[in-house]
């Protein structure tokens, strides 16, 4: 079980992913383009 938690924690630890998750915590679905803007990455990066 510890391996599962550490894998998820590593993903959340990535600043880009963390910003996207924060945006989604608002309770509404966001398209990849808006998530990209929140994370300051290209839309292609957000949808990959």
C-alpha positions in Angstrom: 0.0 0.0 0.0 2.9 2.4 0.7 4.0 2.1 -2.9 0.6 3.2 -4.1 0.6 6.3 -1.9 4.1 7.3 -2.8 3.3 7.0 -6.6 0.3 9.3 -6.2 2.3 11.7 -4.0 5.0 11.9 -6.6 2.5 12.8 -9.3 0.9 15.5 -7.1 4.4 16.8 -6.3 4.9 17.8 -9.9 4.1 21.6 -9.9 2.2 21.4 -13.2 0.0 18.6 -12.1 -0.6 20.2 -8.7 -1.8 23.4 -10.3 -4.2 21.5 -12.5 -5.5 19.5 -9.6 -6.0 22.8 -7.7 -8.1 24.2 -10.6 -10.2 21.0 -10.6 -10.9 21.3 -6.9 -13.3 24.1 -7.6 -15.8 21.4 -8.3 -16.4 22.1 -12.0 -15.0 20.2 -15.0 -12.5 22.2 -17.1 -11.4 21.5 -20.6 -7.7 20.8 -21.2 -7.1 24.3 -22.6 -8.2 25.9 -19.4 -6.2 23.5 -17.3 -3.2 24.4 -19.5 -3.7 28.1 -18.8 -3.9 27.5 -15.1 -0.7 25.5 -15.2 1.2 27.8 -17.6 1.7 25.0 -20.1 0.8 24.4 -23.8 -2.6 22.9 -24.4 -1.0 19.9 -26.0 0.9 19.3 -22.7 -2.3 19.4 -20.7 -4.1 16.9 -23.0 -1.3 14.4 -23.1 
